[in-house]
């Protein structure tokens, strides 16, 4: 269950950040409300995952995967450019999350 909470926490963080971009600096009401709601839900779910997953590792997964997903959304949806070094850096983030999940002995499996 903690990984389900963490997965949805990441999803809501990505929704919140996408809505933050769409809110145009909080000048558009609906995206602003979606942003605040999504961030609140994300933090609640992250907190629930912390009952079992150590805070440093949960936050690394939450932030790292959120970064990669937001970069992909920015590239695909908002037409923000990514160059080769950006793709390499994002691949390193994903690699780090995989290493933590596969090889760490402190995570509950």
N, C-alpha and C positions, 0 to 999 in steps of 0.2 A: 504493500500500500504506500510506503513512503516514496517509492519511485513514481508511482502514479501521481501523487501530489506534486512531486518535483516536475514531472512532465507537463502537467497542466499549469504549474507556476510559470514555467518557461513560455508556454503558449500564450498565457495572459500577459506576460511581460512584453512579448513580441507584438501582441495586439495593442497594448498600451503605447508602445513606442511608435508603432505605425500611426495610431490615432494622434499622437503628439505631433508628428510631422504634418498630418492632415489638418490639425487644429489651427495651423498658421499662427503660432505663438499665442494660443488660447484666444484667438479672435473669432473662431467659429464654434458655436455652442455644442452641436452634436458631437463632433470629434473630441472636443474638450471633455465632455461628460464621459464618453467612452474611455478616454485616456485615464481619467481619475478612477473610474470604476475598475478598469482592467488592472491598473497598478495595485489597487487595494486588494483585489482578489488574488493577484499574483503573490503579494507579500503574505497574505493569509495562508495560501497553499505552501509557500516556501517555509513559513513557520511550522506548519504541520509536518512537513518532511523532516524538519530539524529534530523532531522527537527521536528519530532513529539514525539519520545520516549526520555525520559530523559537520559542523557549520562550515569549515573551510572547504571541504570537498563539495558539499551541496552548493555553496555559493560559487565555487569555481565552475561547476556544471551549469548552474543557472545563468551566470554571467557569460561564460564562454559560448554556450550554445545560443544564447540570446544574441550575442554579437554576430555570430555566423548567420543566423536566420534573418536578423535585421539587415545585415549587409546584402544578403540575397534578395530580400524584399526591396531594399533601396535600389538595387541594380535592375530588378525585373519590373517592379511596379512604378517606382518614382524616376526611373531612367537615369540613376546616378552611376557614373562610370566607376569601374574597378579595373585596375591594371594588374599585370602579372605579379608584382610584389604583394599586392593586396590579396590575390588568390592564394599565393604561397603562405602568407601570414594566416589567413583563415583556415587553410589546410592544417597548419601547425596547431591552431587552437583545437580543431576537431581531433587531431592526433593526440593532443594532451588529454582531452576528455576521455578518449578511448583507453589510453594508457592507465589513467586513474581508475576507470571502471573495471578494466580487465585484470590489472596487476596489484591494485591496492588491497592490503589485508585489513584495513580499518573500515571498509565499507560493508554494510550488511548485504549478503547475497542470498 
